[in-house]
């Protein structure tokens, strides 16, 4: 480490040209300047993330629009899902939904490992289902945030499944486009 002189206040003497306090301060400042020159400076680079946002109408629920925000990173994917409808007022606050982390199981390609990071009761089942499907298909870890509550939207089971299929298919199309654009590392 650095050997910094201690600061000791003293009065200037008649034969000294500079007060002792000033000498110590000059020594501290020069030592700090040398230390900052020795540290490597980080290289500034542009972000490599290009988020994509997609909106589309859910099948058999023409009054509901699905919104998908995608970030494909080198080591994982982040997906955020929400819905809106014309009946919703602009000032209403919707719950943020659930947040799930899922990753492919290396020992069994057909299964995934998932953990819930944040739970919102109406959306947890839908969020974890989407996270597990995407982790298995992407073969990389996935973070999924979702505020979609299919029961709250009043969807029947068939409508819910068609909506889920449409969301997965749209995300997979964007994933395939991303893989074509990104060189293999």
N, C-alpha and C positions, 0 to 999 in steps of 0.2 A: 504494500500500500504506500501511500505518499506520506512522507515525513513533513508535516506542516508545522511551522513554528507557532508556538502559543502566543496569543496576543496579551501583552503585558503593558498596561498604561504606565507611562513614565513621563516625567517632565524633561524638556530639552535642556541639555547642559550647555555651558558657554562655549566649550570647544567642539561640540558636534555641529555639523553643517545642516543636518536634517533631524527632526525629532525622531526618537526611537519608535514611537507608535507608527509613524509614517513609513519607517523602514519595514516594520513587520507587515503592514498592510500591503506594501509594494511586493514583498516576498510572497504573500498569500495570493495576490492577484496573478503574479507571474506563474506560480505553481498551478493554479487553476487553469490558466491559459494553456500550459503545456499538457495538462491532463486531457483537456477537450480536443487537442490536436491529435493525441495518441489514440482516441477512440475511433473506430471505423464508423463512417457515416452510412446510414442505410441508403440503398439505391432506390430511387423513386421510379415506380413503374405504374403504368395505367392499369386499372382494374380489368380482369379478364372475364368478368361476369357480364353476360348480356341477358337480363331478365326478359321474359316473354309474357305477354298478357293476352289471353284469349277469352272471348265471350261468345256464348251461343245459347240458343233456346233449347231447353230440355225437351226430349221427345214426349209426346202425350201430355205435356204440361206447358202449353204454349204461352201461358201467362208468366212463366218463370224463366229467368235468364241465369245461366251458370257463368261464373267468373273464375278463371283459372290464372294464377300467377306462378310462373315456372322459373327456377334458377337451376341450371345444370352446371354444377361445379366439377372439378376434376375428381374429387373423392366422394361426392355424394350429390343428391338432388334434393331441392327444396320445392315443395308444392303447397300452395295456399288456395283453398277453394271457398267460394261463397256464392250465394244466390241473391237475386233481387226480383221484385215483381212490381208492376205498376200500382198495385193496391197499397204498397208500403208508403208511408209518408216519409218525406226527406229528412225530417227531424227525429225520427225514431232511432233509438240506439239498439243495435242487435248484439247479442252476446258474441264474444270472440270465437267461441267454439273450442274444440279439443286440439291437442298437439301431440302427435305420435311419431316415434322414431322406430323404423323397421329396417332390418338388414337380412340379406339372404343367409340361410344356414349353409355353411360350407360342407357339412357332412351329408346333408340331404337336400339336393337341389329343388325338390318339390315343396319344401317347407321354409318358413321364415321365422325370424325371431323379432318380436315387437315389444316395445315398452311405451307406456303412456307417460308423457311428460307433463301434460296439463289436461284435466278432465272437465268437460262440460257434458252433463248427463244426456241431453237430447242428441248430441252429435258423436259421442265416443264410438259407438258401434260402427257407424258409417265411416268415420275417420280411420279406425284401425283396419277395417276391411280394405279400404283404398290403399293404405300404406303397405299392407302385406302383399297385395296384388302387384303394386309398382315395384317393391323391393325384389320380388321374384322375377319380374319381367326385365327390370333394369340390370339386375345382378350387382347392384351397388346399394349402399345404405340410402335411405330416403327419410326426410323429415316431411310430415304432412300436417298442415294446419287446416282445419275444416269447420265451418260454421253451418254446414248444410244439415238440416233436420228434416229427413224425408217424411216423418210422421206429422211434423208441424206444417209441412206444405200440403198435407192432405192427400198424399200420393198413395195409390194402391200398390201392392207388392210388385205387380208386373211393371207399373210405371216407374217404381223405384229402381228395379233391376235394369230397365232400359236406360234410365238416367245414368246409373252407375256405369253401364257398358259404354254409353256415349262419352262420358267423362274420361274413362280409361282409354278409349280409342283415340280421342283428341290428344291426350297427353302422350300416348305412344307415337302418334304421327310426329309430334314436335320432337320427341326423343330421337326418332329415326333421322329427322332433318339435322338435329344437332350432331349425331354421330357422323353423318356425311360431311358436315362442315368442319368438324374438329379432327385434326390429324391424330393418329394413334401415337401415344407417348410411351 
